[in-house]
């Protein structure tokens, strides 16, 4: 996942910045889906936080409201 050879060159700022935006959106979507699967699998907010290398509070803040808005429980246990 560290191969940057397929990404636009920073010499083309418009293309490079558009790629950054697209990658952030993709990463956010992947993270949200992974968190949903982790919660469904019985993971705690602490386990999720550890996997994301953030605090438990940060993980909860980032995802609990999104889960509630989507009609999903904060925990599936």
C-alpha positions, 0 to 999 in steps of 0.5 A, a space after each residue: 500500500 506504499 506504492 505511490 508510482 500510480 499517483 499523479 505527480 506533485 508537479 501537477 498540483 490540480 491532479 495531485 490535490 484531486 487525488 488527495 481528496 479522492 483518497 481521503 474519501 475512500 479512506 473515510 468510507 473504508 474506515 466507516 465500513 471497517 468500524 461497522 464490521 468491527 462493532 458487529 463482530 463484538 469489538 469494543 471502542 477501545 479495540 477499534 481505537 487501538 487498531 486505528 491508533 487513536 483514543 477510544 474517545 476519538 473513535 467513538 466521537 468519529 463514528 458513534 454519531 454516524 452510526 446513530 444517524 444511520 439507525 445502527 446501534 453504537 454497539 451490537 452486543 
